[in-house]
Amino acid sequence: MPQQFGNRKVRRSGLTMPVVTPRFVDNAWRRGCDFINLDLEDSVPQNLKGYARGLIKDAIPNVTKGGAEAFTRINHDLVEADLEAIIWPGLSKVNYPKAEYGWEIEKLDRIITRLERERGIRPGTVEIGANIETAIGVANAYQIASASPRVREFGGATGYDMSRDLGVEMFVGFDQFVYGKGETELAARALNQEVHTAPFTANTTGSVSDPDRAYQEAEAARKCGFRVGGGLHPNVVDPQNRGFTPTEEEATDAQNLLEQYRELVDSGDSWSNVNGLVIDQHEAARAQDLLDWRRLCQERDREKAEAVARVGEEPV
């Protein structure tokens, strides 16, 4: 079972891929991802939508055998047909694109609840990813995020669809999505959900395969309190896993801070300043949080490595 941080899972890296491309799906388990997002939406031509739906049930055990979670992105206008085809044991999340109203999420919840019951899936297992990609979605962010307990991560308001809806350029040297990202982040934090966003990192080339940029963005995101990644190219998987995982040096610093805090508590003082660093209960909590997260990341990596090893032991 994927490692969890409180009630939040370790999801540092993931690949979105068209389920109709066998070489992507068949090799997904080798990529080291925390999750695989099987796509029925933008990457699947209209004439293949029905065919693609029929592939999800078998794709779920295929992509998860290396330890990754399985997600599926459905089509905004084909909700009923897509959900009927994809809600099977092993699916962790349904990603719903262009979410704009809370009632849409409530509808998804009702259908998923029925399908879980009919197909022997523990109630509440399948999460809903409400993807914000329009101005209306930003305006209704809190309503959407609070519409179902299945929404456990929330954010967005970036990407191609958002840029088209706003009429702005996609690849520029400034953060054209800053307002929408802030609105969705505040909604997530107000509801104690995992924030799915990242600080601005310039990408004027449009590259989705730059490992250095992926690492820098993941590390910056983690230091802002964000822990969810994802991408489109295998080159970004390992950099995201590393960038979202605290370093050994950071862990050592956190351990030292906790030791200094324990000495502070024993002395009866509430805070101190050691070499310009404030030591108090809040900084101690942050240090403990970092150590707990690092431990879970390491456990998640071991879990995936063991799953890959088990596949290698299976008879051909």
N, C-alpha and C positions, 0 to 999 in steps of 0.2 A: 504494500500500500504506500502511495506517495507520502513523503514526510510532510507534516503540517506544522505551521508556526502559529500556536494558539489554534484558532479554527481556520487558519489560512495555509494553503499548500505551497510547497516550494515549486515555483514556476518561473525560473529564471530565463529559460530558453525554450523556443518552440519554432516550428516551421509550418507555415500555411502552404498547402499544396493541393492541386486539382486531383480529386479522387479518380479521375478518368485517365491519369497518366501512370501506368503500372510501374515504370522504373522508379518513379518518385516514391510511390506507396510501398513497393516491395523492399526498398532500401531504407525506409524511414527508421526502422528499428535500430539501424547501425549508427545513426547520427549523434547519439548522446543527448538528445533533447529531453527536457522535462515534460514537454507535451507536443503532440502533433495535431494540427488543425486541418482536418480533411475538408476541402472546399467544394461546395455545390454552387457557389455564387459566381463572382466575377470571372474566375478562371475557367469556368465551364461554359462552352457555347450553348445557346438556347436550344439547339436541336439535340443536345446530349443531356439535357436536364433529367429526363425520365430515366435514361440509362444510368446516369451517375447515381441517382437515388438507390438503385438496386445494388450498388457496389459497397455501400457503407457497412452493412452488417458483417460482411466477410473482411472488410478492411480493418475493423476495430481490433480483432485479435492479432492481425498482422502487424499493425503499427505499434501495438502495446507490448509485444513480446520482448522488446529491449528495455522495458521499464518505463516508457513514456506513458502519459495519460493521453486518451483520445478525445478530441473535440471535433465538432462539425459545424461549419458555417453554412447556414441555410439561406434561402432566398426570401427577401422581404415580402414578395407577393405570392409565394407558394408555401405558406406556412403549414397548412394542414397536410398536404401531400408529403412535404419534406419530413415533418416530424413523424408521420406514420412509418416512414422508411428508415429512420435513423435511431429511434429510441430503442436500444437493445442493451443487454448487460455488457458492461465494459465501457460504455460511453460516459464521460465525466461532465461534458458541458456542451450546450447548444449556443453557438454565437449567432445572434440575430442582428443583421445589418440595418443601418439607417433607422434605428429606434427613435420615435418622435413623441410617443404618448404612453402614459402609464397603462392604459387599457390594453395596449398591444402586449405588454409583458404579462398582464393578468391572463390574457387569452392563451399565451404560450404555457403559462403555469397550469392552467386547467387541462390542456391537452396532454402535457407531459405527465401530470398526476394520473390521468386515466391510463396512459400507456405504461407507466411504471407498474400500476396495479395489475393490468392485464398480462404483463410480460415478466412478472416475478422479480421486479427490481425494487430494492428497498426504497420506501417513500422518501422523497427529498434528495435522492442521490444526484440526479442530473441538475447541474447548475444552468443558469441563463446568463450569457454574456450579452449585455445590452450595449451594442456598439453605437456611439454617438457620432454621426457623420453629416449632420445638417444643422442649420441655425435653429430650427424648431426644436430639435433634440437638445441643443444647449439650453434653450429657454425653459425646457421642461425637465431639466436634468434631475432635480430632486424627486419629482413625481415618478420618473422612470426608475431611478435607483431604488426607490422605496416601495415599488409596486409588488415585489415578491421576495420572500426570503431566499429564493434561489439565486438572486443577484448578490453575489458575495465579493466580486471585484467590479470596479467601475472606474471609468475615465474615458479618455479618447479625445474626440473633437479635433482630430488631425487627419491627414491623409488625402488621397486623391479626391474622394467624394466630397470631403469637407472643403477642399480648395475650390472645387467646381461650384459648390453651393454658395460659397462666399464670393466667388469671382476673383480669387487671388491666385498668384503664381505659387506653384508647389515648391520649387527648389530655389530658395533665396537665402541670403545671408543674415536674415533676422527672423524672429519668431512671429510669424503672421497668425499663429493659432493661440497666442498666449491667453487671450480672454476666455475662449471656450475651454481650454485646458484647465484654467483656474476654476471656472464654474463647476466642471465635473469633479475636479479634485475636492472642492469644498463639500459637494454633495456626498461623495464617498466618505470623507472624514467625519462629516456630521452623522453618518449612519454606521460608523465604525466598520467600514468595508475596506478591503485592500484597494489601494489606489493604483490604477493601471494607466500610468503616464510616464513621461520622462522630461527632464530639463532640455532646453534647446541645445542642439549640437548642429552646427552648420553643415548642410549637405547640398552644395550647389551643382553637383554632377548628376545626382539621381542614382548613384550607385547603391545597390542593396547587398553587396558582397564584400564590402571593405571591412576586414577583421579589426583593424586598428580603431576605426571609427566606432565599431560595435562595442569594443572593449571600453573606450572612453565614455560612450553614452551610458553603458551599463554601470560603470563605476560611479559616474556622476549621479545617475538615478538612485543608486543605493545610498549615496551620501545625502540625498534629499529625502530619504525615507521611503523610496519606491522599490519594489522587489519583483516586479513582473516584467518579463521580456517577451521576445518573439521576433520572427523575421521571415524572410523569403528564400534565403540562400544558406546552404550548409556551412559556408565560411564563417557565419556569425554565431554559430552555436557554442563552440568552445569559448570564444571571447566573452559571450554573455554569461556563461556559467562561471567563468573566472571573475568577471567584473562585478557580478552581483554577490560574490562570496567574499567576505572580509578576509584580508591578507593575514599571514602569520604575524607580521609586525603590528597590525591593528589589534589582533587578539592579545598580543603581549602587552600592549599599552592599556588595553581594557582590563586585563588581569591586574596590572600595577595600580590602576586607578581604584579598583575594588579593594585591594589591600590597603591603600591609603584611606579609603572611606571607612573600612572596618576600624582602623586605628583612630580615625576621627570620632566615630561613634563611641568607642571605648573612652575617649577623652572627655566626652560630654559636650563637645562643640557641634554646631549644626553645619558649619562649612569652614573651608580653609582655602588658601591660595598657595599652590606648590609650583614654583617656577613659572608663574604666570597662568597656571591652569587651575580653574575653580573646581574644588572637590565638594560635592554636596549630594543629597539624595537623588536629585534629578540626573546629575551626571553619572551617578552609580547605576541608576536604572537604565540609562542609555548604554553603558558599558556591558551590563548583564544582557541586554537585548542583543547587542552585537555578538556576544559569545554564544548565546542560544541560537541565533540565526546561523552562525558559522558551523556550529555542530550539526544542525539540521541539513545544511547544504552538503556537508561531508557525508552524512548518512544517506542523503539522496543519491550522491555520486556512487557510493558503495552499492546501494540498492540497484541502480541501473547496471553497474558493472557485473553484479551477480546474475542479473537477468540475461545479459548478453552471454555470459559464460554458460548459462543453462541452455541457451539456444544452440551453442556450439557443441554441447554434449548430446543433443538429440540425434537419433539415427537419421541418415539421409534417405 
